[in-house]
Amino acid sequence: MSAPPILRLAGRRWEEIPEAPWRWLLVPAWAVYGAAVAVRALAYDARCLPIHRLPAPVISVGNVLAGGTGKTPVALAVARLLAAQGRRPCILARGYRGHEGRNDEAALAGELPVLCDPDRVRAGRRALAQGADCLVLDDGLQHRRLHRDLDIVVIDATRPWGDPRGGPGWLLPLGYRRDLRCAIARCQVAWITRGHLHPARAEALASALAQRGLVVVRQPPPRYRLRTLHGEEAAPPAGPVLAVSGIGHPAAFEADVQRAGLRVRACLRFPDHHRYTARDAERIARGAGAHPVIVTAKDAVKLAAWWQESWPPCLVLASDAELAPADRARLLAVLDRALASAAASTTLALRSRS
């Protein structure tokens, strides 16, 4: 079966420069970016740049790629685990391409509090003043200005380092990596996502990361379900669908749509974190014709306000970020140790000040 045609919006083409044949013209920019990343890392390692410690545990969830590994569902899952243990977590997000203080993470968090602010130290202080007793730093691997008590790195098994063939990949703009691979040495937990799309690679990746001393948890194959834009359960459509996304790794979403048993007639890719307008919604509806539209949960919260009942059905492909019981127990044990260590450090700091 031939692959469905893909239509990329203008901004999407910029984000997929690492796949363009002319990307080698950007070698000078790649060299400058790589040098800047290395110098910044050395400056933090040598404490030449300040690292701020807040009087509460900080759990960071991040990745080495420029988006698209599934870290937002992981950050939400970690925050919900903490809440289930009686803690009062708050998620700190950068608010990238957000609107009126909210971004995709805030829209998906439900009952969990989220603060969006590029200055995560300032956001953390606000969260503590509002009653939080622990902080989950979303997309925090590169945000070294805030001290963290546990670093969780999210790795997508379909392209661990940005190369879909599993190779080491390149730094931006020649590849999708925005950090050095050695950044993983700062992490204690590796959460592998999308292993169901590449089982052999996920197994090899888990073994290699465990040998480096990381606690490895693996997201199991997702349980797919379809729902409407307003949350009602929906039956799988019988005919072909239009897959629409505005996320970092649309190819993985499109593979999930097909793995869920749906026939994809075409794919429409918007830029990552795209904020949809009424015009965008009309364009999607025209492109779908009489066929249903399938979107991600991130896109659904931004499309719902514009979608009209007279248009083709717009359905959401949802899945869970739940861990298997053994992996969940391992992660809880690591979280407990991190929380206890943070509490001891805070108590020691308070005593030294008195």
Stockholm file with secondary structure:
# STOCKHOLM 1.0

chainA/1-354         MSAPPILRLAGRRWEEIPEAPWRWLLVPAWAVYGAAVAVRALAYDARCLPIHRLPAPVISVGNVLAGGTGKTPVALAVARLLAAQGRRPCILARGYRGHEGRNDEAALAGELPVLCDPDRVRAGRRALAQGADCLVLDDGLQHRRLHRDLDIVVIDATRPWGDPRGGPGWLLPLGYRRDLRCAIARCQVAWITRGHLHPARAEALASALAQRGLVVVRQPPPRYRLRTLHGEEAAPPAGPVLAVSGIGHPAAFEADVQRAGLRVRACLRFPDHHRYTARDAERIARGAGAHPVIVTAKDAVKLAAWWQESWPPCLVLASDAELAPADRARLLAVLDRALASAAASTTLALRSRS
#=GR chainA/1-354 SS CCCCCEEECHHHHHHTGGGSGGGGGGHHHHHHHHHHHHHHHHHHHTTCSCCBCCSSCEEEEECSBSSCSSHHHHHHHHHHHHHHTTCCEEEEECCTTCBTTBCHHHHHCTTSCEEECSCHHHHHHHHHHTTCSEEEEETCTTCTTBCCSEEEEEEETTSTTSCTTSSCCCBTTTSSBCSCGGGGGGCSEEEEECGGGSHHHHHHHHHHHHHTTCEEEECCCCCCEEEETTSCBCCCCSSCEEEEECSSCHHHHHHHHHHTTCCEEEEEECCTTCCCCHHHHHHHHHHHTTSCEEECHHHHHHHTTTCCTTSCCEEEEECCCCCCHHHHHHHHHHHHHHHHHHHHHHHHHHHHHC
#=GC SS_cons         CCCCCEEECHHHHHHTGGGSGGGGGGHHHHHHHHHHHHHHHHHHHTTCSCCBCCSSCEEEEECSBSSCSSHHHHHHHHHHHHHHTTCCEEEEECCTTCBTTBCHHHHHCTTSCEEECSCHHHHHHHHHHTTCSEEEEETCTTCTTBCCSEEEEEEETTSTTSCTTSSCCCBTTTSSBCSCGGGGGGCSEEEEECGGGSHHHHHHHHHHHHHTTCEEEECCCCCCEEEETTSCBCCCCSSCEEEEECSSCHHHHHHHHHHTTCCEEEEEECCTTCCCCHHHHHHHHHHHTTSCEEECHHHHHHHTTTCCTTSCCEEEEECCCCCCHHHHHHHHHHHHHHHHHHHHHHHHHHHHHC
//
